Amino acid sequence: MHHQRLSYANCVKSAALAGLLTIAVASAANAQKKYDPGATDAEIKVGNIMPYSGPASAYATIGKTEAAYFNKLNSEGGINGRKVNFISYDDAYSPPKMVEQARKLVESDEVLLIFNPLGTPGNTAIQKYMNAKKVPQLFVSTGAAKWNDPKNFPWTMGWQPSYQVEARIYAKYILQNYPGKTIGVLYQNDDFGKDYLIGLHDGLGDQAKKLIVVESSYETSSPTVDSQIVQIKGANPDIFVNIATPKFAAQAIKKAAELDWHPVQFLTNVSGSIGGVMKPAGYEASQGVLSTAYLKDPKDTEWKNDPAMTEWRAFMTKWYPEGDLDDAATVFGYGVAKGLEQVLRQCGDNLTRENLMKQAASLNFEIGIYLPGTKIKTGPDDYAPIEQLQMMRFKGESWERFGPIMSGEKSS
């Protein structure tokens, strides 16, 4: 009896000890794991807002590519053992609608971050809200210069080269290759269009007043830009700078050809898609158009056996078979999804919003689908991941790149 009681007491003691050990181990594990709303042991909730309908719906394929990419990642076990729960809403390229969807994602879906929301006007409308809530507005899908302002907006970061960077490169190119030639500009009447204008004026410097003979704007609610093209042609500039989103960019190229007007044409890289712009505008009308690139163009035969592009094609075939393999927007979506994957991997088990921005601001890596020599690089005071571009010219049914990779940073 006595003997039994002793072992019973020992049992209780060892059970208690085991219990304490379990608690100690668990709290040690928990100490290493830090979560904000939207992150758990099992998943990471990522919010996204895209124009699946409306005037900029040509970009819808970006959101669909990203969804497909995270499905692929999840099938391979996710990121650090967590599945990405990608919640993407339509805002029809309307700022009030983007505000509504951002609130829904933050307050009712409780996402960890909003990733790659598309469009300058919409992102402008949610920027103060996101920063007040301290929720990352990460890798915004617009090249406005204002996303690189860590001092005033530490929770917002861009991704692609800024419109001002790009416009300064065009200005540099015009001054070198077409000195003294006059310029006519079509631009979208919002932050997107105005940013390009700022960069163009910046880059041309004191020559801007003399060289730019006409600036004609359009609203995204307009059905066409035909009357604007007629107006610009009337001023008879040597050079036409086409600052428009895909639908309107294609209309402008087409209309110029119909009017038998053949200026030197510059096209923004956001409208450089062959499937989305050049084909609808007509290959014949598009000959000789100049633009810039930072992505490898899926239609460029140079990348036929390129490992990164082969990987992208295999991904498209398996995970997004209905996507257009000619549309560079799918390459864009794939690249920026890889960017988020990199940030989340760097976060490890510290999935707080603060650490997310900290990791996003300490990137230095390359993504294979970008042009060789292009770096994804950020710092605490540098929220512009990509600032390099290369000139290209439309020839036949594809773009031909030429010249060096150029940096459009303000100092250069």
Disulfide bonds with the S-S distance in Angstrom:
none
